[in-house]
C-alpha cells in the first residue's frame, strides 16, 4: 500500500549541498548529464557549501529543474505527489517514471491509460515480453491508486534480480528509488528517513 503519512518527518541540516550530493552519488543517486549546480540551487537556494536537509535535497533531485524546459534532475530518485491523476495521460507519466528508475530492467512499452474521474474509470495498459498487460485502477478523485505501486513492485520482484522499488512517505508526497536491499538500508541510515519496500 502507498505509505501515506500525516506529517513530514524532521531532518536537521548537518551536511552541505556538495557533501550530500557526493554521498548520494556514491550510492548511485546522481544528477542527469547536463544538470548543473545552478540547476540544483534553483530549488535549494544558497550555494553548494550551504547546509541542506536531506528531505529538501532528495525532493529536489527527484523533481525537475525550476526553469527552462523543466528537465528531470535525476533518473535515480523520484519525488511524487500522489494527488496527480486528473486526466488521460497522467498514469502514463507515472509509469514512465517507474520505468526510468529501473534502467531497462522493466522494459514496458506501448504505455496507454484511460482516466475518467467523473465516471470512476481508470486503467493502464502496456506491453511486456510481447504481451499486453491491462490493470484496472481505483478512482479516488485526483489521487493516484496506491495499488499501482504494489503492482509495479510485484513486477520488479519477479524480474529484477533482487532490485526493487523502495519508498518513504512525507505526507501526501513520497520519495521513491530503486535498488538493492543494501542501497535501501544505506540510504535510510544516511538520511535518517525510513525507506521501505511497501
Secondary structure, 3 states (H helix, E strand, C coil): CCCCCCCCCCCCCCEEHHHHHHHHHHHCCCCCCCCCHHHHHHHHCCCCCCEECHHHHHHHHCCECCCCCCCECCCCEEEEECCCCCCCCHHHHHHHHHHHHCCCCCCCEEEEEEEEHHHCEEEEEEEECCEEEEEECCCECCECCCHHHHHHHHHHHHHCCCCEEEEEECCCEEEEEEECHHHHHHHHHHHCCCCECC
